Amino acid sequence: MTNFSKQKIIDRFDNFNQYLKYLRQLQKEIGGEKEFISDFHLFGVVERYLQLTIQAILDISHQIIIDSNLKTPKDNYEAIAILFGKKIISDNLARKIPR
């Protein structure tokens, strides 16, 4: 793995952690489920941070696959399966990662 690749992964982890921080803050600010669902601005912001969080995970997964010269996945599901198959991620983690 090159230093450039390592830095890309570190940057994506930093993004991931920042998005989680935002989501946790929003969770504290939300009054309840009704308020959350009825406020399209809030709903949209949370949805977007969830998308960014998931994308960061998938970007990291694909970067690891590229750097490890593993089989090119057809989709995100296969990317997670490849990492699990090579014991790069645990079964528990593989089940939690959205595809």
C-alpha positions as CSV (number, residue, x, y, z in Angstrom):
1,M,0.0,0.0,0.0
2,T,1.4,3.4,-1.0
3,N,1.5,6.4,1.3
4,F,-1.0,8.0,-1.0
5,S,-3.4,5.1,-0.6
6,K,-2.9,5.1,3.2
7,Q,-3.7,8.8,3.3
8,K,-6.8,8.3,1.2
9,I,-8.1,5.7,3.7
10,I,-7.2,7.9,6.7
11,D,-9.0,10.9,5.1
12,R,-12.1,8.8,4.5
13,F,-12.0,7.5,8.2
14,D,-11.7,11.2,9.2
15,N,-14.8,12.0,7.1
16,F,-16.6,9.0,8.5
17,N,-15.9,10.1,12.1
18,Q,-17.0,13.6,11.4
19,Y,-20.3,12.5,9.8
20,L,-20.9,10.3,12.8
21,K,-20.2,13.2,15.1
22,Y,-22.8,15.3,13.2
23,L,-25.4,12.5,13.4
24,R,-24.9,12.1,17.1
25,Q,-25.3,15.8,17.6
26,L,-28.5,15.8,15.5
27,Q,-29.8,12.8,17.5
28,K,-29.4,14.9,20.7
29,E,-31.2,17.8,19.2
30,I,-34.2,15.9,17.8
31,G,-37.2,16.1,20.1
32,G,-38.8,12.8,19.0
33,E,-39.8,10.7,16.1
34,K,-42.8,12.9,15.2
35,E,-40.7,16.0,15.1
36,F,-38.1,14.3,13.1
37,I,-40.5,12.9,10.5
38,S,-42.4,16.1,10.2
39,D,-39.4,18.3,9.7
40,F,-38.3,17.7,6.1
41,H,-35.2,19.9,6.6
42,L,-34.0,17.8,9.6
43,F,-35.0,14.6,7.9
44,G,-33.0,15.6,4.8
45,V,-29.9,16.5,6.7
46,V,-29.9,13.2,8.6
47,E,-30.5,11.3,5.4
48,R,-27.5,13.1,3.7
49,Y,-25.1,12.4,6.6
50,L,-26.2,8.8,6.6
51,Q,-25.4,8.6,2.9
52,L,-22.0,10.2,3.4
53,T,-21.2,7.8,6.2
54,I,-22.1,4.8,4.2
55,Q,-20.2,6.1,1.2
56,A,-17.1,6.6,3.3
57,I,-17.3,2.9,4.4
58,L,-17.7,1.7,0.9
59,D,-14.9,3.9,-0.4
60,I,-12.5,2.5,2.2
61,S,-13.6,-1.0,1.3
62,H,-12.9,-0.5,-2.4
63,Q,-9.5,1.2,-1.7
64,I,-8.4,-1.8,0.4
65,I,-9.5,-4.1,-2.4
66,I,-7.5,-2.1,-4.9
67,D,-4.4,-1.9,-2.8
68,S,-4.5,-5.6,-1.9
69,N,-4.9,-6.6,-5.6
70,L,-8.1,-8.5,-4.8
71,K,-10.7,-9.4,-7.3
72,T,-12.6,-6.4,-8.6
73,P,-16.1,-6.5,-7.1
74,K,-19.2,-6.2,-9.3
75,D,-21.0,-4.2,-6.6
76,N,-20.8,-3.0,-3.0
77,Y,-22.2,-6.2,-1.6
78,E,-19.5,-8.2,-3.3
79,A,-16.8,-5.8,-2.0
80,I,-17.9,-6.5,1.5
81,A,-18.0,-10.2,0.8
82,I,-14.5,-10.1,-0.6
83,L,-13.1,-8.4,2.4
84,F,-14.9,-10.9,4.7
85,G,-13.6,-13.8,2.6
86,K,-10.0,-12.6,2.9
87,K,-10.6,-12.2,6.7
88,I,-9.9,-8.4,6.4
89,I,-13.2,-7.7,8.2
90,S,-15.0,-9.9,10.7
91,D,-18.4,-11.6,10.2
92,N,-19.9,-9.3,12.7
93,L,-18.7,-6.2,10.9
94,A,-19.6,-7.6,7.5
95,R,-23.2,-8.0,8.7
96,K,-23.4,-4.4,10.0
97,I,-22.1,-2.7,6.9
98,P,-24.9,-1.5,4.6
99,R,-24.6,-2.6,1.0
